Amino acid sequence: MNQSVVQSVDHVALLPAYLAAGTAVLVLVTDLVLARSRATLAVAALGAIATAVGAAVVGAGDERRTFCAAGDCSYVFGGRAAVVGVLFALLTLGVLGLSGGHLRAGRAPVGEYSFLLACSMTGGVVLGAAGDLITLIVALETLTLPLYVLVGLRRGSLASAEAALTFFLVSVVATTLSLLGAALLYAVTGELHLGRLGTLLAERAELHDLPLTAAAGALLLLGLAFKVAAVPFHAWAPATYDGAPLPVAAYLSTASKLGGVVALLAVASVALPADLTGPVLALLAVLTMTVGNLVALRQRRTVRLLAWSSVAQAGYILAPLGALALAAGRTGEARAGAYAAALAYAVFFVLLEFAAFAGVTALRPADADGGTLEELRGAARRHPWLGAALGLALVGLAGLPPGLAGLFAKVTVVRSLLGGGSGWLALVVAVNAVIGLAYYLRLGAGLYAAPDASNPAPAAGAARAVAVVLAVATVAAVVVGFAPQLVLDLAAR
């Protein structure tokens, strides 16, 4: 008797993905039928809220699996997937709030802009629940592909077009490496499911020791390192961020980086052996945090400074995974702590980085770029509350109180490294954190310096529109700073 090939589908597990994809479709229909910007943006915002609520509700219950074969599932929605889904949905909602001035200026069509954001959100929601390499890579590309267009969607901007082309070319190379690594892993093991790959490579030493396995794992990791903007695969990030509209740059530096981190975590924690991934990730972490911090010291443009600082922050995210390079870091407890620390730091970073970009957007004229550090000089004197919110985000990124979220994030990373026997890597993190203080405090101090009379103040309407997003992001960062264990517990699920 032939076994039925018809699989039962858990639609509850797929609910967040349905809501995200449905948002994209509804945005298109609303823009086509009503052709009203406010209605289109309202549909996109309500869809993002519904997606966040759906992910939280589904993730609050037991882990749900679907698209399964022989016990291995392509879609696994649990607590960690819920955290990722909620973050992507809220980031999308925040970017919509930041985009008011940009869209009112007529520099981008509202319908297409909102549709592309919703499509990217869909990829992020699915990415968190991916259980095999194909779903993982397709979800990551669904997250990334709309961003090529969003970066270059600003009408009449040569810098935006150049940034989009740079981003596209580098991402194509990254995707090629990832797909080649996945194909070679399939050639070695005959498996694509992450859990099954990890089991086979752990149980069969002859597969683990093959040079082809090492090459496949390295190619897969390096391809994903492009998405995180890890050194030496980082050169695209500063130019792309600086050429993109400020709201899109905010999404790139948070959601896009979060997607790369989630994909790397899925591969490193489940699919590939720790003794293979550990040395590669340790090297990437050291290079990324060191180069990012040193180059950020020389930046004069605001967005480029934030871009290089986000490169350095990616190194801190990867650092706990570098502990896998040593045997002490491969025990069950040490590995679980490393994975939770990396994801928790990513959550802290996303909140603070988004708040920083929201602050820059609020303090700049409507639809302007990030400008130079000199152009932000004295901005906090003219707009005390907006300046204070940006200053708090910068202090948090530096890891200083009262930015408790950033402080606890770095403490979590260092504690994880010490617990895994990687004291040398904890020392590198500490030294780089001190280097990072220089440029974060320089930007923060400039906000309260004597103002430059030639610096134009932002339009009041634009400032009010962005102020709500900035306030919410700041409150979220403060709340998380007072309850860091909650984030760690969610990341460990």
N, C-alpha and C positions, 0 to 999 in steps of 0.2 A: 504494500500500500504506500503510495507516494505521500510524502509529508507536505502539508499545505504550505505554500510560500506566502500566504496572506498573513501579515503581521497585525496584531492589535496595536492601535495607536492611542497613547495616553494624551488626550487633548488638554487635560488640566496641566500637564507638564509643559505643553506647548503654548499655553495661554499667553505668557508674556511676549513670546515671539509673534503670536497672532495679533496681539494688540499693537506691537511696534510696526509690523508690516501693514496692518489695517490703517494705522495713522498715515503712512505714506500714501496709500490709495485714496483715503478720504481727503487728504490735502490736495491731491491732483484733481479730484472730482469737484471739490469746493472752488478751487481756483478756476476751473473750466466753466462751472455753472454760474457762480455768483460774481467771479472776477472782482472781488473786493479784498483788499489787502488785510483789513482787520479780521474778516471772517476766516481767511486762510491761516493767519497767525494764531487765531483762537483755536481752530481745529488742531493745529500742530501742537500747541501748548497743552490742550486737554488730552490729546493722545499721549503725550509724554508723561503727563500725570497719571493717566490710566495704566500705562506700561509700568511705571514705578510701583503703583499700588498692586497691580497684578503680580509682579515679581516678588514683592514683599509677602503677599498673602500665600502664594504657592510655596515660597521658600520657607515659610514659617512651619509648614508641616513636615512630614517625613520625606526623605529623598525619593524622587520620582524618576523612572527610567522609561524610555521608549525607543523604538527602532532597534530592537535587540535581536541578536542571533547567537544561539549557543551560549547564552549567559553574558555576552559582550554587547554593550549598548552604545549607540552613536550619539545619544542625547541623554544627559544625566543632569537633572535640575535639583540641586540641594541648596544648603545654606550659602556656600561660597558663590554659586551661580546667581543666587538671589542678590547678594551684595553687589556683584558686578552689574547685574541688570538694573538695579535701582540707581547705581552710580551713573550709568550711561544715560538713563532716562532723565535724571536730574541735571546732568551736564547739558543735554540737549535743550531742556527747558531753560536753563540759565543762558545758553548762547542765544536762544530766541529773544530773551529779555535784553541782552546786550546789543542786539542787532537793529534796534529801533532807528537810531540815527543813520546807520548805513543804508537801511532799506528806504527810509524817508527821503534820502538824498537821491534815490533812483539809480544807485550804482549797481544794483542787482535786482532781477525779477523776484518778487516775493514768493510766487508759487513754486518756481524751480528751486529757490533757496531753501524753503521749508521742506520740500519733497526730498532733497538731497540729504538734509539733516536727519529726516525720519528714516531714510534708507540706511544711513550710517548707524543710527541707533539700533536698527534691526540687527545689523551685523554684530554689534557689541553685545546685545542680549543673547544671541545664539552662541557667540564665542564662549561665554562663561559656562555654557552647558555642554560644550563639544566633548564627545567621547572617543572620537577617532581622528586621524590625521587629516582626512579629506574634509570632514565637517569643520575642523579647526582652521584649516587654510582658507576654505571658501568663506567662512564667517569673517575671518580677518580681512580678506579682500573686499567683502561686502562693506565692512567698516571703513576701509581705506579708499576704495574707488570713488565714492562721491566726494571725497575731500580733494581729489585732483581738480575737479570742476569748481568746487567752492573756493579754492585758493585763487583760481584764475577767472572767477565769475565777475570781478569788479570791472565795470565798463571803463575803457579809456585809460587803463593803467598798465604800462609796460612792465613795471616791477612785478605786478601780480601775475602777468602772463609768464614772465621768466621764472618766477617762483613755482608756478604750477608745472612748468616743463621740467624743472630740476627735480621736483618731488616725484613726478611721474616716472622719469627715467631711472632714478635710484630705486623706486619701489618695484619697478619691473625686474631689475636685477635681483633685488631681495626675494621677490616671489619665485623667481627662477631657481635660486639657490635652495629655498625651502622645498619646492616641489621636487627638485633633484634629490635632496636628502631624504624626503619621504619615499620617493621611488626606489632608492637604493635600500632603504630599510625594508621595504616590501620585498625586494629581491632577495634579501638575506633571510627574512623571517616568514614571508608569506602572510603577514598580518598588518592591519592598519589600526585596529582598536588600541587605544593607549594602554589600557590595563593588560591586555594580552601581550603586547610588545614588551612591557616591563617584566611580565612573568617569564616569557620565553628567554629573554636575554639574561635573566637571573638564574634560570634553571639549566640552560644549555651553554656550558663554558666554551664549546667549539664555535658557537655563534658570537659570543661576547668577545672572543679574542681575535676574530677576523679583522684584518685591516680595512675591509670594506665597511664593516660596522662602525669603526671609528670615523671613517671618512663620511659616512652617511649622517652620523650624529653631529659631527662638526659642521657639515653643510646646513643641516636643519637649524642648529643653534645660531650660526652666523647669519642665515637668512632672517631669522626672527630678531637678531640683534639690530638689524637695519631699522626695524619698526620702533625699537626702543631708543634709537639714535645713540647706541653705544659706540664708543671709540674702538676701532678706527672707521666705523660705518656711520659717522655722525655729520659729515660735512654738509649734507642737504638741509639740516634742521635750521640753522640760523638764517640762511638766505630765504628759506621757505616761510618761516615765521614772520620775518620782517617784510616780505612782499605781500603777504596775505592781509585781508582786512582784520582789524583787531579782534572781532568776535570769532572769526575762523581761526586765527592764531591761538586764541584761548582754547578752542576745541582741540586743535592739533596738539598743543602742549599737555593736554590733560587726557582726553578721551583716546586719542590715537596712541599715546604712550601707555595708557592703561591697557589697551588692547594688546600691545606687544608684550607687556609684563604678564598678562593672563596667559597668553599663548606660551611664553617661555616657561612659566610655572607649570603648566599642564604637561609640557614635554619633559622638563627636568624632574618633576616630582613623581611622574607615573610611568612614562614610556622609556626613558633612557637610564642606563646604570649611573649611579652617583659618581663612581670613580672615573667615568668618561666626561660627565658634564662639569664636575667640580673644578678641575684645573682650568678648563676653558672659561668658565664663568668668573673664577677668581681673577684671572688675567684681565678679562673684560672690565670687571668692577674697578680694579686698580687704575687701569688706563682711563676709564671713563670719568671717574670722579676727579682724578688729578688733572687731566687735560681740560675738562670742562671748567674747573675752578680757575686754573691759571689763565686760560684765554678770556674768561669772564672779567678778569681784573682789568683788561685793556679796552673794554667796550665803552663806547660813548653813546650808542643808540639804545634806547630803553628796551625795545623788544629783543634786540640781539643779546643784551645782557641777560634778560630772562630766558632766552633760548639756550645760551651757554650754561646758565645756572641749571636749567632743566636737564641738560646733558650730564652735569655733575650729579644731580639728584638721581638720575637713572643708575649711576654707579653705586649710590647708597642702596638703591632697591636691589641691585644684583649682589651686593656684598654678602648677605646671609647665605645665598646659594653658593658662594665661593667657599664657604666652610666645608662643603662636601668634598673638597680636594683632599682633606685629611681623614684618616680612619676614624678619629674621635668625632668627626662631624657627620658620620654616616650611621650612627646608632639611631634606633627608631625615635627616641625622644628628641635627639638633636636635629634630625631631619624634619620632624613635625614642627619644631620651634623655628627652624630656618624658613620653611615655607610660609608659616603664619606671619613671621616678622616681615618677609618681603611683601606679602600682600597688604599687611597692615600699614607698612611705610608707604606703599603706593596709594592707599586710601588717604592718609594724612597729607601726602604731597599733592594729590589731585585737588583737595579742598583748598589748600593754601595757595597753590599756583593759580587756580581759577579766581580766587579772591584777589590775587595780585593783578591779574589781567583785567578784572572788573574795575579795580581801582584806577589803573592806567586809563581805561576806556572812559571812566567818569571824569577824570581830570583833563582829558584832551578834548578839543573841539569835535563836534559831531562829524563822523565819517573821516576823521583825520587818522594818520598812522600814529605809531607810538612816540614818534619824535625822538629828540635827544634828551640826555639827562639834564642838560642845561635848560631845556624848555620846560621841564617839570620843577625847576628850582623855585622854591617859595610857594608851590601850589597848595601845600597844607595850610599856609597862612590865609589864603583866600577862601579855601574850602576846608575848614578844620575837621569836620566829620569824615569827609571823603579821604582826606589825607591821613587821618588817624587809622582808618580801615586799611588803607594800602600799607601804612607803616607796620600795622600789626601783622599783616600777611608776610611782609618782608622779614620781620623779626622771627616769625614762625618758621619760615624757610631757612633762616640762619640757625635755628635750633636754640633760640634764647627765650627766656621768660620775658614778658607775659605770653609769648606765643607758645603755649603749653603743648599744642598739637605737634609742632615741629620738634620741641624738646623731647617729648615722650617717643616720637618716631625714631630719633637718633639713639636714645637710650635703649629702645627695643632692639635695634640693629646691633648695637655693641654688646648687649646682653646675650643675644643669640650667638654672636661670633665667639664670645668668651666661653659660652656653654658648649660650643662645638670644637674647642681647642684651637681656635684661630686667632690667638692674641695679636699676631703680627698684622692681620687684616683689620682688627679692631683699632690698632694704632694708626694705620693708614687712614681709616675713617675719621678718627679724631683729629689728625693733622689737617686733613682736607676740610673738615668742618671749621677749623680755625681760619684757614685761608678764605673760605667762603664768607666769613664775617666781614672781610674788608669791603667787598663790593655791595653786599646787602646793606651794610651800615652807611656806605657812601651814598647810595641811592636814597635811603631813609633820611639821612641827615640833610640831603639836598632839598627834600620836601619842606623843611622848616628853615632853610637858609633865607637870606634877604632876597625877596622876589625880584625877578627881572621884569621891568615895566613893558618890555616888548613882547612878553609871552602872552598870547591871547587866551582869555578865559573861555571855558567850554560854554556852549549855548545852554541856557537854563533848562530847556525842554529835554535836551539830551541827557543832562546831568540827573534830572529827576527820573527819567526812564530807566537809567542804569543804577540809580541809587538803591532801588528795591532789591535788585539782584545782588549788588555789593553787600547790602545789609544782611540778606539771607545767607550768603556765603560766609560772611564774617561770623555771624551767630553760629552757623554750623561748625566752623573751625573752633570757636570757643567751646561749644558744647562737647565736641569730640576731645578737645584738650583736657576737659575735666573728667571725661569718662573713657580713657584710652583702653581700659581692659575690655570694654564692650566691643571695640573694634577688633581687638586681638581674639576675643572669643568667637566673633563672627568669622574672622579669617581662618580660624583653626577648624571650623566645621567641615 
